[in-house]
Amino acid sequence: MKLITKDIQVKLNKNFQEQNDEDIVLKLFNPCGAQTWLITQMEPDGDIMYGLADIGMGCVEYGSISLNEIKSVRLPFGLTIERDMHFRGGKVSEYADRTNLAGC
């Protein structure tokens, strides 16, 4: 599965140019675990993304995420990190209200 489509890439780049760190464009997840990444922006280099990282340890953080590192993860049964194809976007503030992001 392709993690970043052309449409998603355009939205991520636009958010980076506008310094928009509120609109979540992309959701990636570990199909074998609790890890979830909600991505808001991507640098022009096509690797460094910004967003929320919830690695299932009780604390959600906002920061940079390497697309190349995400792509290199190999999980049991030949699985890899996947894109939530049904995700329709959202706001970081909405997610923060539902999690412990504010408390980290």
Backbone as XML, in Angstrom:
<?xml version="1.0"?>
<chain id="A" units="angstrom">
  <residue number="1" name="MET">
    <atom name="N" x="0.839" y="-1.173" z="0.000"/>
    <atom name="CA" x="0.000" y="0.000" z="0.000"/>
    <atom name="C" x="0.886" y="1.239" z="0.000"/>
  </residue>
  <residue number="2" name="LYS">
    <atom name="N" x="0.503" y="2.192" z="-0.803"/>
    <atom name="CA" x="1.218" y="3.455" z="-0.864"/>
    <atom name="C" x="0.795" y="4.314" z="0.328"/>
  </residue>
  <residue number="3" name="LEU">
    <atom name="N" x="1.764" y="4.757" z="1.131"/>
    <atom name="CA" x="1.434" y="5.531" z="2.322"/>
    <atom name="C" x="1.025" y="6.963" z="1.996"/>
  </residue>
  <residue number="4" name="ILE">
    <atom name="N" x="1.656" y="7.548" z="0.980"/>
    <atom name="CA" x="1.374" y="8.948" z="0.633"/>
    <atom name="C" x="0.969" y="9.019" z="-0.834"/>
  </residue>
  <residue number="5" name="THR">
    <atom name="N" x="-0.283" y="9.358" z="-1.071"/>
    <atom name="CA" x="-0.757" y="9.554" z="-2.440"/>
    <atom name="C" x="-0.404" y="10.972" z="-2.892"/>
  </residue>
  <residue number="6" name="LYS">
    <atom name="N" x="-0.551" y="11.245" z="-4.177"/>
    <atom name="CA" x="-0.267" y="12.590" z="-4.690"/>
    <atom name="C" x="-1.171" y="13.634" z="-4.035"/>
  </residue>
  <residue number="7" name="ASP">
    <atom name="N" x="-2.439" y="13.304" z="-3.852"/>
    <atom name="CA" x="-3.388" y="14.234" z="-3.219"/>
    <atom name="C" x="-2.971" y="14.541" z="-1.775"/>
  </residue>
  <residue number="8" name="ILE">
    <atom name="N" x="-2.581" y="13.522" z="-1.040"/>
    <atom name="CA" x="-2.130" y="13.707" z="0.338"/>
    <atom name="C" x="-0.854" y="14.534" z="0.357"/>
  </residue>
  <residue number="9" name="GLN">
    <atom name="N" x="0.068" y="14.257" z="-0.555"/>
    <atom name="CA" x="1.335" y="14.997" z="-0.636"/>
    <atom name="C" x="1.078" y="16.486" z="-0.847"/>
  </residue>
  <residue number="10" name="VAL">
    <atom name="N" x="0.156" y="16.822" z="-1.739"/>
    <atom name="CA" x="-0.176" y="18.226" z="-2.010"/>
    <atom name="C" x="-0.694" y="18.905" z="-0.741"/>
  </residue>
  <residue number="11" name="LYS">
    <atom name="N" x="-1.589" y="18.236" z="-0.012"/>
    <atom name="CA" x="-2.160" y="18.807" z="1.214"/>
    <atom name="C" x="-1.091" y="18.983" z="2.289"/>
  </residue>
  <residue number="12" name="LEU">
    <atom name="N" x="-0.210" y="17.992" z="2.444"/>
    <atom name="CA" x="0.845" y="18.080" z="3.444"/>
    <atom name="C" x="1.810" y="19.214" z="3.120"/>
  </residue>
  <residue number="13" name="ASN">
    <atom name="N" x="2.180" y="19.341" z="1.847"/>
    <atom name="CA" x="3.088" y="20.416" z="1.433"/>
    <atom name="C" x="2.447" y="21.784" z="1.634"/>
  </residue>
  <residue number="14" name="LYS">
    <atom name="N" x="1.158" y="21.898" z="1.322"/>
    <atom name="CA" x="0.449" y="23.158" z="1.507"/>
    <atom name="C" x="0.425" y="23.548" z="2.988"/>
  </residue>
  <residue number="15" name="ASN">
    <atom name="N" x="0.137" y="22.585" z="3.851"/>
    <atom name="CA" x="0.146" y="22.867" z="5.283"/>
    <atom name="C" x="1.520" y="23.314" z="5.763"/>
  </residue>
  <residue number="16" name="PHE">
    <atom name="N" x="2.585" y="22.722" z="5.200"/>
    <atom name="CA" x="3.942" y="23.107" z="5.587"/>
    <atom name="C" x="4.209" y="24.544" z="5.168"/>
  </residue>
  <residue number="17" name="GLN">
    <atom name="N" x="3.851" y="24.888" z="3.944"/>
    <atom name="CA" x="4.080" y="26.253" z="3.444"/>
    <atom name="C" x="3.301" y="27.282" z="4.250"/>
  </residue>
  <residue number="18" name="GLU">
    <atom name="N" x="2.105" y="26.932" z="4.664"/>
    <atom name="CA" x="1.254" y="27.855" z="5.418"/>
    <atom name="C" x="1.478" y="27.759" z="6.921"/>
  </residue>
  <residue number="19" name="GLN">
    <atom name="N" x="2.413" y="26.885" z="7.341"/>
    <atom name="CA" x="2.675" y="26.638" z="8.759"/>
    <atom name="C" x="1.395" y="26.252" z="9.509"/>
  </residue>
  <residue number="20" name="ASN">
    <atom name="N" x="0.586" y="25.436" z="8.849"/>
    <atom name="CA" x="-0.672" y="24.948" z="9.420"/>
    <atom name="C" x="-0.399" y="23.627" z="10.127"/>
  </residue>
  <residue number="21" name="ASP">
    <atom name="N" x="-0.330" y="23.664" z="11.446"/>
    <atom name="CA" x="-0.103" y="22.432" z="12.205"/>
    <atom name="C" x="-1.362" y="21.983" z="12.933"/>
  </residue>
  <residue number="22" name="GLU">
    <atom name="N" x="-2.518" y="22.446" z="12.469"/>
    <atom name="CA" x="-3.791" y="22.104" z="13.108"/>
    <atom name="C" x="-4.572" y="21.058" z="12.313"/>
  </residue>
  <residue number="23" name="ASP">
    <atom name="N" x="-4.492" y="21.085" z="10.987"/>
    <atom name="CA" x="-5.277" y="20.180" z="10.148"/>
    <atom name="C" x="-4.555" y="18.851" z="9.941"/>
  </residue>
  <residue number="24" name="ILE">
    <atom name="N" x="-5.152" y="17.768" z="10.435"/>
    <atom name="CA" x="-4.583" y="16.430" z="10.253"/>
    <atom name="C" x="-4.998" y="15.927" z="8.872"/>
  </residue>
  <residue number="25" name="VAL">
    <atom name="N" x="-4.013" y="15.540" z="8.073"/>
    <atom name="CA" x="-4.237" y="15.107" z="6.695"/>
    <atom name="C" x="-4.171" y="13.598" z="6.551"/>
  </residue>
  <residue number="26" name="LEU">
    <atom name="N" x="-3.345" y="12.952" z="7.352"/>
    <atom name="CA" x="-2.997" y="11.550" z="7.141"/>
    <atom name="C" x="-2.934" y="10.814" z="8.472"/>
  </residue>
  <residue number="27" name="LYS">
    <atom name="N" x="-3.473" y="9.599" z="8.483"/>
    <atom name="CA" x="-3.362" y="8.738" z="9.662"/>
    <atom name="C" x="-2.638" y="7.457" z="9.253"/>
  </residue>
  <residue number="28" name="LEU">
    <atom name="N" x="-1.539" y="7.180" z="9.954"/>
    <atom name="CA" x="-0.797" y="5.937" z="9.769"/>
    <atom name="C" x="-0.927" y="5.132" z="11.058"/>
  </residue>
  <residue number="29" name="PHE">
    <atom name="N" x="-0.887" y="3.805" z="10.935"/>
    <atom name="CA" x="-1.032" y="2.978" z="12.124"/>
    <atom name="C" x="-0.299" y="1.658" z="11.964"/>
  </residue>
  <residue number="30" name="ASN">
    <atom name="N" x="-0.027" y="1.054" z="13.121"/>
    <atom name="CA" x="0.583" y="-0.264" z="13.190"/>
    <atom name="C" x="-0.553" y="-1.282" z="13.292"/>
  </residue>
  <residue number="31" name="PRO">
    <atom name="N" x="-0.744" y="-2.143" z="12.290"/>
    <atom name="CA" x="-1.837" y="-3.113" z="12.344"/>
    <atom name="C" x="-1.640" y="-4.207" z="13.398"/>
  </residue>
  <residue number="32" name="CYS">
    <atom name="N" x="-0.439" y="-4.277" z="13.986"/>
    <atom name="CA" x="-0.157" y="-5.290" z="15.007"/>
    <atom name="C" x="-0.021" y="-4.695" z="16.400"/>
  </residue>
  <residue number="33" name="GLY">
    <atom name="N" x="-0.203" y="-3.390" z="16.527"/>
    <atom name="CA" x="0.029" y="-2.763" z="17.821"/>
    <atom name="C" x="-0.795" y="-1.504" z="18.007"/>
  </residue>
  <residue number="34" name="ALA">
    <atom name="N" x="-0.399" y="-0.720" z="18.984"/>
    <atom name="CA" x="-1.174" y="0.459" z="19.372"/>
    <atom name="C" x="-0.637" y="1.758" z="18.778"/>
  </residue>
  <residue number="35" name="GLN">
    <atom name="N" x="0.392" y="1.714" z="17.973"/>
    <atom name="CA" x="1.008" y="2.929" z="17.455"/>
    <atom name="C" x="0.151" y="3.584" z="16.368"/>
  </residue>
  <residue number="36" name="THR">
    <atom name="N" x="0.012" y="4.923" z="16.495"/>
    <atom name="CA" x="-0.738" y="5.716" z="15.527"/>
    <atom name="C" x="-0.006" y="7.028" z="15.310"/>
  </residue>
  <residue number="37" name="TRP">
    <atom name="N" x="0.046" y="7.477" z="14.054"/>
    <atom name="CA" x="0.641" y="8.756" z="13.715"/>
    <atom name="C" x="-0.398" y="9.565" z="12.948"/>
  </residue>
  <residue number="38" name="LEU">
    <atom name="N" x="-0.649" y="10.779" z="13.396"/>
    <atom name="CA" x="-1.576" y="11.691" z="12.735"/>
    <atom name="C" x="-0.746" y="12.838" z="12.175"/>
  </residue>
  <residue number="39" name="ILE">
    <atom name="N" x="-0.643" y="12.906" z="10.861"/>
    <atom name="CA" x="0.306" y="13.790" z="10.193"/>
    <atom name="C" x="-0.384" y="15.057" z="9.700"/>
  </residue>
  <residue number="40" name="THR">
    <atom name="N" x="0.271" y="16.211" z="9.968"/>
    <atom name="CA" x="-0.282" y="17.503" z="9.553"/>
    <atom name="C" x="0.506" y="18.149" z="8.417"/>
  </residue>
  <residue number="41" name="GLN">
    <atom name="N" x="1.814" y="17.935" z="8.363"/>
    <atom name="CA" x="2.672" y="18.626" z="7.392"/>
    <atom name="C" x="3.793" y="17.713" z="6.914"/>
  </residue>
  <residue number="42" name="MET">
    <atom name="N" x="4.413" y="18.131" z="5.792"/>
    <atom name="CA" x="5.615" y="17.437" z="5.318"/>
    <atom name="C" x="6.564" y="18.471" z="4.717"/>
  </residue>
  <residue number="43" name="GLU">
    <atom name="N" x="7.826" y="18.344" z="5.066"/>
    <atom name="CA" x="8.834" y="19.233" z="4.490"/>
    <atom name="C" x="9.016" y="18.913" z="3.013"/>
  </residue>
  <residue number="44" name="PRO">
    <atom name="N" x="9.528" y="19.876" z="2.243"/>
    <atom name="CA" x="9.721" y="19.650" z="0.805"/>
    <atom name="C" x="10.650" y="18.488" z="0.475"/>
  </residue>
  <residue number="45" name="ASP">
    <atom name="N" x="11.478" y="18.049" z="1.437"/>
    <atom name="CA" x="12.390" y="16.932" z="1.168"/>
    <atom name="C" x="11.663" y="15.602" z="0.976"/>
  </residue>
  <residue number="46" name="GLY">
    <atom name="N" x="10.363" y="15.567" z="1.331"/>
    <atom name="CA" x="9.580" y="14.351" z="1.137"/>
    <atom name="C" x="9.807" y="13.288" z="2.188"/>
  </residue>
  <residue number="47" name="ASP">
    <atom name="N" x="10.555" y="13.605" z="3.251"/>
    <atom name="CA" x="10.812" y="12.626" z="4.299"/>
    <atom name="C" x="10.291" y="13.086" z="5.653"/>
  </residue>
  <residue number="48" name="ILE">
    <atom name="N" x="10.658" y="14.267" z="6.075"/>
    <atom name="CA" x="10.305" y="14.727" z="7.418"/>
    <atom name="C" x="8.869" y="15.239" z="7.441"/>
  </residue>
  <residue number="49" name="MET">
    <atom name="N" x="8.069" y="14.577" z="8.283"/>
    <atom name="CA" x="6.668" y="14.946" z="8.464"/>
    <atom name="C" x="6.501" y="15.440" z="9.895"/>
  </residue>
  <residue number="50" name="TYR">
    <atom name="N" x="5.420" y="16.154" z="10.139"/>
    <atom name="CA" x="5.112" y="16.648" z="11.477"/>
    <atom name="C" x="3.709" y="16.213" z="11.847"/>
  </residue>
  <residue number="51" name="GLY">
    <atom name="N" x="3.543" y="15.881" z="13.108"/>
    <atom name="CA" x="2.231" y="15.480" z="13.561"/>
    <atom name="C" x="2.279" y="14.867" z="14.940"/>
  </residue>
  <residue number="52" name="LEU">
    <atom name="N" x="1.182" y="14.248" z="15.295"/>
    <atom name="CA" x="1.036" y="13.598" z="16.591"/>
    <atom name="C" x="1.505" y="12.150" z="16.502"/>
  </residue>
  <residue number="53" name="ALA">
    <atom name="N" x="2.265" y="11.743" z="17.487"/>
    <atom name="CA" x="2.710" y="10.350" z="17.568"/>
    <atom name="C" x="2.171" y="9.759" z="18.862"/>
  </residue>
  <residue number="54" name="ASP">
    <atom name="N" x="1.368" y="8.729" z="18.725"/>
    <atom name="CA" x="0.834" y="8.000" z="19.869"/>
    <atom name="C" x="1.391" y="6.586" z="19.762"/>
  </residue>
  <residue number="55" name="ILE">
    <atom name="N" x="2.432" y="6.321" z="20.537"/>
    <atom name="CA" x="3.081" y="5.010" z="20.425"/>
    <atom name="C" x="2.528" y="4.008" z="21.428"/>
  </residue>
  <residue number="56" name="GLY">
    <atom name="N" x="1.389" y="4.341" z="22.013"/>
    <atom name="CA" x="0.710" y="3.397" z="22.887"/>
    <atom name="C" x="1.290" y="3.298" z="24.282"/>
  </residue>
  <residue number="57" name="MET">
    <atom name="N" x="2.050" y="4.301" z="24.690"/>
    <atom name="CA" x="2.687" y="4.268" z="26.006"/>
    <atom name="C" x="2.036" y="5.239" z="26.994"/>
  </residue>
  <residue number="58" name="GLY">
    <atom name="N" x="0.877" y="5.784" z="26.645"/>
    <atom name="CA" x="0.165" y="6.656" z="27.566"/>
    <atom name="C" x="0.449" y="8.132" z="27.423"/>
  </residue>
  <residue number="59" name="CYS">
    <atom name="N" x="1.208" y="8.521" z="26.413"/>
    <atom name="CA" x="1.506" y="9.939" z="26.225"/>
    <atom name="C" x="1.638" y="10.227" z="24.725"/>
  </residue>
  <residue number="60" name="VAL">
    <atom name="N" x="0.840" y="11.153" z="24.246"/>
    <atom name="CA" x="0.868" y="11.547" z="22.841"/>
    <atom name="C" x="1.773" y="12.761" z="22.704"/>
  </residue>
  <residue number="61" name="GLU">
    <atom name="N" x="2.626" y="12.768" z="21.679"/>
    <atom name="CA" x="3.551" y="13.885" z="21.472"/>
    <atom name="C" x="3.403" y="14.445" z="20.069"/>
  </residue>
  <residue number="62" name="TYR">
    <atom name="N" x="3.660" y="15.755" z="19.941"/>
    <atom name="CA" x="3.710" y="16.403" z="18.639"/>
    <atom name="C" x="5.175" y="16.596" z="18.286"/>
  </residue>
  <residue number="63" name="GLY">
    <atom name="N" x="5.551" y="16.209" z="17.077"/>
    <atom name="CA" x="6.941" y="16.366" z="16.675"/>
    <atom name="C" x="7.163" y="15.897" z="15.258"/>
  </residue>
  <residue number="64" name="SER">
    <atom name="N" x="8.434" y="15.659" z="14.934"/>
    <atom name="CA" x="8.795" y="15.244" z="13.576"/>
    <atom name="C" x="8.846" y="13.721" z="13.486"/>
  </residue>
  <residue number="65" name="ILE">
    <atom name="N" x="8.497" y="13.242" z="12.293"/>
    <atom name="CA" x="8.446" y="11.810" z="12.013"/>
    <atom name="C" x="9.091" y="11.599" z="10.648"/>
  </residue>
  <residue number="66" name="SER">
    <atom name="N" x="9.963" y="10.630" z="10.535"/>
    <atom name="CA" x="10.608" y="10.329" z="9.262"/>
    <atom name="C" x="9.772" y="9.316" z="8.472"/>
  </residue>
  <residue number="67" name="LEU">
    <atom name="N" x="9.360" y="9.705" z="7.282"/>
    <atom name="CA" x="8.617" y="8.786" z="6.419"/>
    <atom name="C" x="9.477" y="7.569" z="6.083"/>
  </residue>
  <residue number="68" name="ASN">
    <atom name="N" x="10.755" y="7.773" z="5.841"/>
    <atom name="CA" x="11.640" y="6.646" z="5.519"/>
    <atom name="C" x="11.726" y="5.653" z="6.678"/>
  </residue>
  <residue number="69" name="GLU">
    <atom name="N" x="11.748" y="6.152" z="7.903"/>
    <atom name="CA" x="11.767" y="5.249" z="9.055"/>
    <atom name="C" x="10.458" y="4.482" z="9.163"/>
  </residue>
  <residue number="70" name="ILE">
    <atom name="N" x="9.343" y="5.174" z="8.949"/>
    <atom name="CA" x="8.030" y="4.514" z="8.993"/>
    <atom name="C" x="7.973" y="3.406" z="7.933"/>
  </residue>
  <residue number="71" name="LYS">
    <atom name="N" x="8.470" y="3.712" z="6.742"/>
    <atom name="CA" x="8.458" y="2.723" z="5.652"/>
    <atom name="C" x="9.360" y="1.526" z="5.938"/>
  </residue>
  <residue number="72" name="SER">
    <atom name="N" x="10.394" y="1.727" z="6.739"/>
    <atom name="CA" x="11.358" y="0.649" z="6.993"/>
    <atom name="C" x="10.904" y="-0.321" z="8.084"/>
  </residue>
  <residue number="73" name="VAL">
    <atom name="N" x="9.838" y="-0.008" z="8.792"/>
    <atom name="CA" x="9.363" y="-0.877" z="9.874"/>
    <atom name="C" x="8.821" y="-2.179" z="9.291"/>
  </residue>
  <residue number="74" name="ARG">
    <atom name="N" x="9.327" y="-3.306" z="9.797"/>
    <atom name="CA" x="8.863" y="-4.628" z="9.386"/>
    <atom name="C" x="8.215" y="-5.298" z="10.584"/>
  </residue>
  <residue number="75" name="LEU">
    <atom name="N" x="6.993" y="-5.699" z="10.415"/>
    <atom name="CA" x="6.195" y="-6.276" z="11.490"/>
    <atom name="C" x="6.026" y="-7.781" z="11.271"/>
  </residue>
  <residue number="76" name="PRO">
    <atom name="N" x="5.485" y="-8.476" z="12.258"/>
    <atom name="CA" x="5.234" y="-9.914" z="12.077"/>
    <atom name="C" x="4.336" y="-10.197" z="10.873"/>
  </residue>
  <residue number="77" name="PHE">
    <atom name="N" x="4.483" y="-11.357" z="10.323"/>
    <atom name="CA" x="3.674" y="-11.852" z="9.194"/>
    <atom name="C" x="3.869" y="-11.031" z="7.917"/>
  </residue>
  <residue number="78" name="GLY">
    <atom name="N" x="4.983" y="-10.323" z="7.815"/>
    <atom name="CA" x="5.275" y="-9.529" z="6.627"/>
    <atom name="C" x="4.501" y="-8.221" z="6.532"/>
  </residue>
  <residue number="79" name="LEU">
    <atom name="N" x="3.844" y="-7.829" z="7.605"/>
    <atom name="CA" x="3.071" y="-6.587" z="7.595"/>
    <atom name="C" x="3.978" y="-5.370" z="7.741"/>
  </residue>
  <residue number="80" name="THR">
    <atom name="N" x="3.458" y="-4.213" z="7.364"/>
    <atom name="CA" x="4.158" y="-2.936" z="7.497"/>
    <atom name="C" x="3.181" y="-1.911" z="8.070"/>
  </residue>
  <residue number="81" name="ILE">
    <atom name="N" x="3.680" y="-0.725" z="8.358"/>
    <atom name="CA" x="2.819" y="0.372" z="8.794"/>
    <atom name="C" x="1.851" y="0.676" z="7.652"/>
  </residue>
  <residue number="82" name="GLU">
    <atom name="N" x="0.597" y="0.956" z="7.988"/>
    <atom name="CA" x="-0.436" y="1.171" z="6.976"/>
    <atom name="C" x="-1.056" y="2.558" z="7.086"/>
  </residue>
  <residue number="83" name="ARG">
    <atom name="N" x="-1.668" y="2.986" z="5.994"/>
    <atom name="CA" x="-2.442" y="4.230" z="5.953"/>
    <atom name="C" x="-3.895" y="3.887" z="6.173"/>
  </residue>
  <residue number="84" name="ASP">
    <atom name="N" x="-4.558" y="4.665" z="7.026"/>
    <atom name="CA" x="-5.990" y="4.487" z="7.238"/>
    <atom name="C" x="-6.703" y="5.111" z="6.045"/>
  </residue>
  <residue number="85" name="MET">
    <atom name="N" x="-7.175" y="4.275" z="5.142"/>
    <atom name="CA" x="-7.803" y="4.758" z="3.910"/>
    <atom name="C" x="-9.168" y="5.380" z="4.155"/>
  </residue>
  <residue number="86" name="HIS">
    <atom name="N" x="-9.736" y="5.173" z="5.337"/>
    <atom name="CA" x="-11.054" y="5.718" z="5.648"/>
    <atom name="C" x="-10.980" y="7.010" z="6.468"/>
  </residue>
  <residue number="87" name="PHE">
    <atom name="N" x="-9.761" y="7.434" z="6.812"/>
    <atom name="CA" x="-9.576" y="8.645" z="7.611"/>
    <atom name="C" x="-9.924" y="9.869" z="6.767"/>
  </residue>
  <residue number="88" name="ARG">
    <atom name="N" x="-10.715" y="10.748" z="7.314"/>
    <atom name="CA" x="-11.190" y="11.923" z="6.575"/>
    <atom name="C" x="-10.662" y="13.233" z="7.120"/>
  </residue>
  <residue number="89" name="GLY">
    <atom name="N" x="-9.665" y="13.183" z="7.957"/>
    <atom name="CA" x="-9.062" y="14.404" z="8.486"/>
    <atom name="C" x="-9.665" y="14.821" z="9.810"/>
  </residue>
  <residue number="90" name="GLY">
    <atom name="N" x="-9.140" y="15.886" z="10.335"/>
    <atom name="CA" x="-9.596" y="16.398" z="11.607"/>
    <atom name="C" x="-8.661" y="17.493" z="12.076"/>
  </residue>
  <residue number="91" name="LYS">
    <atom name="N" x="-8.850" y="17.911" z="13.307"/>
    <atom name="CA" x="-8.055" y="18.977" z="13.911"/>
    <atom name="C" x="-7.247" y="18.415" z="15.072"/>
  </residue>
  <residue number="92" name="VAL">
    <atom name="N" x="-6.023" y="18.893" z="15.223"/>
    <atom name="CA" x="-5.174" y="18.472" z="16.324"/>
    <atom name="C" x="-5.857" y="18.785" z="17.652"/>
  </residue>
  <residue number="93" name="SER">
    <atom name="N" x="-6.492" y="19.955" z="17.753"/>
    <atom name="CA" x="-7.144" y="20.336" z="19.011"/>
    <atom name="C" x="-8.273" y="19.371" z="19.378"/>
  </residue>
  <residue number="94" name="GLU">
    <atom name="N" x="-9.004" y="18.867" z="18.392"/>
    <atom name="CA" x="-10.065" y="17.898" z="18.661"/>
    <atom name="C" x="-9.481" y="16.600" z="19.202"/>
  </residue>
  <residue number="95" name="TYR">
    <atom name="N" x="-8.383" y="16.160" z="18.607"/>
    <atom name="CA" x="-7.735" y="14.937" z="19.066"/>
    <atom name="C" x="-7.176" y="15.130" z="20.474"/>
  </residue>
  <residue number="96" name="ALA">
    <atom name="N" x="-6.582" y="16.303" z="20.721"/>
    <atom name="CA" x="-6.002" y="16.590" z="22.033"/>
    <atom name="C" x="-7.068" y="16.556" z="23.120"/>
  </residue>
  <residue number="97" name="ASP">
    <atom name="N" x="-8.260" y="17.014" z="22.802"/>
    <atom name="CA" x="-9.345" y="16.999" z="23.774"/>
    <atom name="C" x="-9.756" y="15.577" z="24.153"/>
  </residue>
  <residue number="98" name="ARG">
    <atom name="N" x="-9.567" y="14.608" z="23.234"/>
    <atom name="CA" x="-9.978" y="13.227" z="23.473"/>
    <atom name="C" x="-8.862" y="12.374" z="24.066"/>
  </residue>
  <residue number="99" name="THR">
    <atom name="N" x="-7.648" y="12.912" z="24.125"/>
    <atom name="CA" x="-6.506" y="12.144" z="24.624"/>
    <atom name="C" x="-5.843" y="12.916" z="25.758"/>
  </residue>
  <residue number="100" name="ASN">
    <atom name="N" x="-4.711" y="12.402" z="26.185"/>
    <atom name="CA" x="-3.982" y="13.078" z="27.238"/>
    <atom name="C" x="-2.882" y="13.987" z="26.678"/>
  </residue>
  <residue number="101" name="LEU">
    <atom name="N" x="-3.017" y="14.454" z="25.441"/>
    <atom name="CA" x="-1.997" y="15.284" z="24.814"/>
    <atom name="C" x="-1.691" y="16.509" z="25.668"/>
  </residue>
  <residue number="102" name="ALA">
    <atom name="N" x="-2.720" y="17.148" z="26.191"/>
    <atom name="CA" x="-2.528" y="18.362" z="26.976"/>
    <atom name="C" x="-1.762" y="18.079" z="28.268"/>
  </residue>
  <residue number="103" name="GLY">
    <atom name="N" x="-1.815" y="16.853" z="28.749"/>
    <atom name="CA" x="-1.175" y="16.515" z="30.010"/>
    <atom name="C" x="0.257" y="16.046" z="29.897"/>
  </residue>
  <residue number="104" name="CYS">
    <atom name="N" x="0.812" y="15.913" z="28.713"/>
    <atom name="CA" x="2.178" y="15.393" z="28.544"/>
    <atom name="C" x="3.217" y="16.477" z="28.743"/>
  </residue>
</chain>
